[in-house]
Amino acid sequence: MRLFARIGAIGFVAVALTMTPLQLREEPNAVPVEVATVFEPDGDPLPLQLRACAQMGELALSTPDCRAAWAEKRRRFLGLERKTDSATADASAAPAPYLEPQPAKDQ
């Protein structure tokens, strides 16, 4: 039994010693060149407006232009028809109120 363990250990060391020079001899793979993606707008100003609002941080919450851009993005995403009534358009531009999570009641 010990003989098989020694033969296995010697075989493992022999394979490791053989593979080490072979790995060192191979040339390393070429490093892939980093590709920079440039955003080119297609005539739609909404993505640029949304990006500008995202960079503004919390200040964008009080900016009417950003609220209008977010409302337009929601409208497009949900596939809703544009409403012509200005009262409904102003209501949709307002951000939804943030509801605090309520603690669970013990029963």
Secondary structure as UniProt FT lines:
FT   HELIX           2..25
FT   HELIX           46..56
FT   HELIX           57..62
FT   HELIX           64..78
FT   HELIX           86..93
//
